[in-house]
């Protein structure tokens, strides 16, 4: 059994696989063309945010399983995989604490303009302290778009730790779940945007979906509001957000994910004021990386033994692949 890995993963997973007789091999470059050229006769794949497309699947005649090192499988061609009888798995919730902590960190950094303050001190502009005009989050309203595992952890930290009022819009979540977490349920996205001081995007979807946050929805947000997106890059229209920030219609924003990654060097987003940018590192902590990689490693081993791996991702139009229980 050989496992091909598209991008670096925690060494604990490599040690686990090797100790169970599974050979491991890395792509020489983390891009799809290299993966297509180098996948060869590998039986398994572990992929991070690069994903695994139809061409890569077609180039791998022995492939039995694709393990997504994360919850989102939108960059994996799940339909093409199952047409070939290839299993697809993910790791839901494994990095939720780390992503939630970054979300709250970005909220605080934007509210208090921490990055701008750091630059000011380094540039000798001590007078920035008189012009910073930060916001106190205690008592403010946090609006969560989506209410899965990450948003629920954000709600706990922000509610219990910062004393924020919590509302969420997530149509597929039962009312009892909101009540359990002490979160008010917004029936419409517009209702949330009009009432939130901080809007944090956690809703899943597909890259082909229209952005939830674009000119029309940005116009509904409060003038002092903060926008945070650590969820899916396609959920926020980059140009519309840059325009809103240029016009000072928001207090600030912070993005860990982008419509195009990495963002083009000529995007207006990179010149927008009051904006914090991080390179899709929400789940990049030692603890989360080890959990994610080891879950993937166990899934690879299960597939090699003919067992049903945890967290199968099944397209609705296909029956569950036949694997030994």
C-alpha positions as CSV (number, residue, x, y, z in Angstrom):
1,X,0.0,0.0,0.0
2,X,1.4,3.4,-1.0
3,X,0.0,6.8,0.2
4,X,0.7,9.9,-1.9
5,X,0.5,13.2,0.0
6,X,0.0,16.4,-1.9
7,X,1.2,18.8,0.8
8,X,3.1,18.5,4.1
9,X,1.2,16.8,7.0
10,X,2.2,16.2,10.6
11,X,5.1,13.8,11.0
12,X,3.0,11.7,13.5
13,X,0.8,10.5,10.6
14,X,3.9,9.5,8.5
15,X,5.3,7.5,11.4
16,X,1.9,5.8,12.0
17,X,1.5,4.8,8.3
18,X,5.1,3.6,7.9
19,X,4.8,1.6,11.1
20,X,1.8,-0.2,9.6
21,X,3.6,-1.0,6.4
22,X,2.1,1.8,4.3
23,X,4.7,3.6,2.2
24,X,4.4,7.4,1.9
25,X,5.5,9.7,-0.8
26,X,5.1,13.5,-1.2
27,X,4.4,15.5,-4.3
28,X,7.5,17.5,-5.3
29,X,5.3,20.6,-5.7
30,X,1.9,21.4,-4.2
31,X,0.1,22.0,-7.5
32,X,-2.4,19.9,-9.4
33,X,-0.3,19.5,-12.5
34,X,2.6,18.0,-10.5
35,X,0.1,15.8,-8.6
36,X,-1.3,14.5,-11.9
37,X,2.2,13.7,-13.2
38,X,3.4,12.1,-9.9
39,X,0.4,10.2,-8.5
40,X,1.4,7.1,-10.4
41,X,0.4,3.8,-8.8
42,X,-0.5,5.2,-5.4
43,X,-3.4,3.5,-3.6
44,X,-4.3,6.4,-1.3
45,X,-4.1,10.2,-1.3
46,X,-4.0,12.6,1.6
47,X,-4.7,16.2,0.3
48,X,-5.0,19.5,2.1
49,X,-6.5,22.6,0.5
50,X,-5.1,21.6,-2.9
51,X,-7.9,19.1,-3.3
52,X,-7.9,16.4,-6.0
53,X,-9.6,16.9,-9.3
54,X,-11.0,14.6,-12.0
55,X,-7.8,14.6,-14.0
56,X,-5.8,13.5,-11.0
57,X,-8.3,10.7,-10.3
58,X,-8.1,9.5,-13.9
59,X,-4.3,9.5,-13.6
60,X,-4.3,7.2,-10.6
61,X,-5.3,3.6,-11.7
62,X,-4.8,2.0,-8.3
63,X,-6.5,4.7,-6.2
64,X,-8.8,3.4,-3.5
65,X,-9.2,6.4,-1.1
66,X,-8.8,10.2,-1.1
67,X,-8.5,11.6,2.4
68,X,-9.3,15.3,2.8
69,X,-7.1,16.9,5.6
70,X,-10.0,19.1,6.7
71,X,-13.7,19.3,6.6
72,X,-14.3,21.0,3.3
73,X,-14.3,18.7,0.2
74,X,-15.3,21.3,-2.3
75,X,-11.9,21.0,-4.1
76,X,-12.2,17.2,-4.5
77,X,-14.2,15.9,-7.4
78,X,-16.4,13.6,-5.2
79,X,-18.6,12.6,-8.1
80,X,-15.6,11.5,-10.3
81,X,-14.2,9.6,-7.4
82,X,-17.3,7.6,-6.7
83,X,-17.8,6.9,-10.4
84,X,-14.5,5.1,-10.1
85,X,-15.4,3.4,-6.8
86,X,-12.8,5.6,-4.9
87,X,-13.7,6.4,-1.3
88,X,-13.6,10.1,-0.2
89,X,-13.3,11.0,3.5
90,X,-12.8,14.2,5.5
91,X,-12.0,15.2,9.1
92,X,-15.0,17.2,10.4
93,X,-14.5,19.0,13.7
94,X,-10.8,18.1,14.0
95,X,-9.6,21.7,13.7
96,X,-12.7,23.5,14.9
97,X,-11.2,24.7,18.2
98,X,-8.2,26.2,16.4
99,X,-10.3,27.9,13.7
100,X,-12.7,29.2,16.4
101,X,-9.7,30.7,18.4
102,X,-8.4,32.4,15.2
103,X,-11.8,33.8,14.6
104,X,-12.0,35.4,18.0
105,X,-8.4,36.6,17.6
106,X,-9.2,38.3,14.4
107,X,-12.3,39.9,15.9
108,X,-10.2,41.4,18.7
109,X,-7.4,42.4,16.3
110,X,-9.8,44.3,14.1
111,X,-11.8,45.9,16.9
112,X,-8.6,47.2,18.5
113,X,-6.7,47.8,15.2
114,X,-3.8,45.8,16.6
115,X,-2.0,45.3,13.3
116,X,-2.2,49.0,12.5
117,X,-0.9,49.8,16.0
118,X,2.0,47.5,15.6
119,X,3.0,49.1,12.3
120,X,2.7,52.6,13.8
121,X,5.1,51.8,16.7
122,X,7.6,50.3,14.3
123,X,7.4,53.4,12.1
124,X,7.8,55.8,15.0
125,X,4.2,57.0,14.9
126,X,3.5,56.9,18.7
127,X,0.7,59.4,18.2
128,X,-1.4,56.6,16.7
129,X,-2.6,55.8,20.2
130,X,-4.7,59.1,20.1
131,X,-6.3,58.2,16.8
132,X,-6.9,54.5,17.1
133,X,-10.5,54.6,18.2
134,X,-10.9,50.9,19.0
135,X,-14.1,49.1,19.8
136,X,-15.0,47.2,23.0
137,X,-16.6,43.9,22.1
138,X,-18.3,43.4,25.5
139,X,-22.1,43.9,25.0
140,X,-21.8,44.0,21.2
141,X,-23.8,41.6,19.0
142,X,-22.0,38.8,17.2
143,X,-23.8,37.5,14.1
144,X,-22.7,34.0,13.0
145,X,-23.5,33.0,9.5
146,X,-23.8,29.3,9.8
147,X,-23.9,27.4,13.1
148,X,-21.8,24.3,12.8
149,X,-19.0,23.0,15.1
150,X,-16.7,26.1,14.6
151,X,-19.4,28.7,15.0
152,X,-20.6,26.9,18.1
153,X,-17.2,27.2,19.7
154,X,-16.9,30.8,18.6
155,X,-20.2,31.4,20.3
156,X,-19.0,29.9,23.5
157,X,-15.8,31.9,23.6
158,X,-17.5,35.2,22.6
159,X,-20.5,34.8,24.8
160,X,-18.9,33.5,28.0
161,X,-15.5,35.1,27.6
162,X,-16.4,38.5,26.1
163,X,-20.0,38.9,27.1
164,X,-21.3,39.4,23.6
165,X,-24.9,38.9,22.5
166,X,-25.2,36.1,20.0
167,X,-27.4,35.6,17.0
168,X,-27.0,33.2,14.1
169,X,-28.6,32.5,10.7
170,X,-28.3,28.9,9.6
171,X,-31.5,27.5,8.1
172,X,-30.6,23.9,8.3
173,X,-29.9,23.9,12.1
174,X,-32.8,23.0,14.4
175,X,-34.1,25.7,16.8
176,X,-33.1,23.5,19.8
177,X,-29.4,23.7,18.9
178,X,-29.5,27.5,19.0
179,X,-31.3,27.4,22.3
180,X,-28.8,24.9,23.7
181,X,-25.9,27.4,23.0
182,X,-27.8,30.5,24.2
183,X,-27.9,31.9,20.7
184,X,-30.8,33.8,19.1
185,X,-32.0,32.4,15.8
186,X,-32.2,34.9,12.9
187,X,-34.8,33.7,10.3
188,X,-33.2,35.8,7.5
189,X,-29.7,36.7,6.6
190,X,-30.8,40.3,6.3
191,X,-32.0,40.3,9.9
192,X,-28.6,39.2,11.1
193,X,-26.7,41.7,9.0
194,X,-28.8,44.6,10.2
195,X,-28.4,43.8,13.9
196,X,-24.8,42.5,14.2
197,X,-21.8,44.6,15.2
198,X,-19.5,41.7,14.2
199,X,-20.4,39.3,11.4
200,X,-18.5,36.1,11.2
201,X,-18.9,33.8,8.2
202,X,-18.9,30.0,8.8
203,X,-21.5,28.7,6.3
204,X,-20.5,25.9,3.9
205,X,-21.4,25.8,0.3
206,X,-19.9,25.4,-3.2
207,X,-17.5,27.6,-5.1
208,X,-20.2,28.1,-7.8
209,X,-22.6,29.7,-5.2
210,X,-23.1,33.4,-5.3
211,X,-21.2,35.2,-2.6
212,X,-23.3,35.7,0.6
213,X,-21.4,38.9,1.3
214,X,-21.5,41.2,-1.7
215,X,-22.4,44.8,-2.4
216,X,-26.1,44.4,-1.5
217,X,-25.5,42.6,1.7
218,X,-22.6,44.8,2.8
219,X,-24.9,47.7,2.4
220,X,-27.1,46.2,5.2
221,X,-24.3,46.1,7.7
222,X,-23.9,48.7,10.5
223,X,-21.4,51.5,9.7
224,X,-19.2,50.4,12.6
225,X,-19.4,46.7,11.9
226,X,-16.6,44.2,11.6
227,X,-16.6,41.3,9.0
228,X,-14.7,38.1,9.7
229,X,-14.3,35.2,7.2
230,X,-12.4,32.1,8.2
231,X,-14.9,29.8,6.4
232,X,-15.0,29.7,2.6
233,X,-13.3,32.2,0.4
234,X,-16.2,32.2,-2.1
235,X,-18.6,33.5,0.5
236,X,-17.3,37.0,0.3
237,X,-16.9,39.1,-2.9
238,X,-13.4,40.5,-2.6
239,X,-13.9,43.6,-4.8
240,X,-17.1,44.6,-3.1
241,X,-15.5,44.3,0.3
242,X,-12.5,46.3,-0.7
243,X,-14.9,49.0,-2.1
244,X,-16.8,49.1,1.2
245,X,-13.6,49.5,3.2
246,X,-12.3,52.2,0.9
247,X,-15.5,54.1,1.5
248,X,-15.1,53.5,5.3
249,X,-18.5,51.9,5.5
250,X,-17.2,49.3,8.0
251,X,-15.0,49.6,11.1
252,X,-12.8,46.8,9.6
253,X,-12.6,43.3,8.3
254,X,-10.4,40.2,8.5
255,X,-10.0,37.4,6.0
256,X,-8.3,34.0,6.4
257,X,-9.8,32.7,3.1
258,X,-10.1,34.2,-0.3
259,X,-12.0,33.8,-3.6
260,X,-8.7,33.0,-5.2
261,X,-5.8,31.6,-3.1
262,X,-3.3,33.1,-3.0
263,X,-5.0,36.4,-3.9
264,X,-3.7,38.1,-7.1
265,X,-1.2,40.8,-6.4
266,X,-3.3,43.3,-8.3
267,X,-6.5,42.7,-6.3
268,X,-8.0,45.9,-4.7
269,X,-8.3,43.9,-1.5
270,X,-4.5,44.2,-0.8
271,X,-4.8,48.0,-0.8
272,X,-8.0,48.2,1.3
273,X,-7.7,50.0,4.7
274,X,-8.6,48.5,8.0
275,X,-8.3,45.0,6.7
276,X,-6.3,42.1,8.3
277,X,-5.3,39.2,6.0
278,X,-3.9,35.8,7.0
279,X,-3.0,32.9,4.6
280,X,-5.7,30.3,5.3
281,X,-4.1,29.2,8.6
282,X,-7.3,28.8,10.7
283,X,-6.5,25.2,11.4
284,X,-2.8,25.5,11.5
285,X,-1.9,24.8,15.1
286,X,0.3,21.9,16.2
287,X,-2.6,20.3,18.0
288,X,-5.0,20.5,15.1
289,X,-2.5,19.5,12.4
290,X,-1.6,16.4,14.4
291,X,-5.3,15.5,14.9
292,X,-6.1,16.0,11.2
293,X,-3.2,14.1,9.9
294,X,-3.7,11.1,12.2
295,X,-7.4,10.9,11.3
296,X,-6.4,10.7,7.7
297,X,-3.7,8.1,8.4
298,X,-6.3,5.9,10.2
299,X,-8.6,6.3,7.2
300,X,-5.9,5.2,4.8
301,X,-5.1,2.2,6.9
302,X,-8.8,1.2,7.2
303,X,-9.1,1.4,3.4
304,X,-6.1,-0.8,3.0
305,X,-7.6,-3.4,5.3
306,X,-11.0,-3.3,3.5
307,X,-12.7,-1.6,6.5
308,X,-15.1,1.3,6.3
309,X,-13.2,4.5,7.2
310,X,-14.7,7.1,9.4
311,X,-16.3,10.2,7.9
312,X,-17.2,9.0,4.3
313,X,-18.3,11.8,2.0
314,X,-21.1,10.4,-0.2
315,X,-22.6,12.2,-3.1
316,X,-26.4,11.8,-2.9
317,X,-26.8,10.3,-6.3
318,X,-24.5,7.3,-5.5
319,X,-25.0,4.4,-3.1
320,X,-22.4,3.8,-0.4
321,X,-19.5,1.9,-1.9
322,X,-19.2,-1.7,-0.9
323,X,-16.6,-2.0,1.8
324,X,-16.3,-4.7,4.5
325,X,-17.6,-3.6,7.9
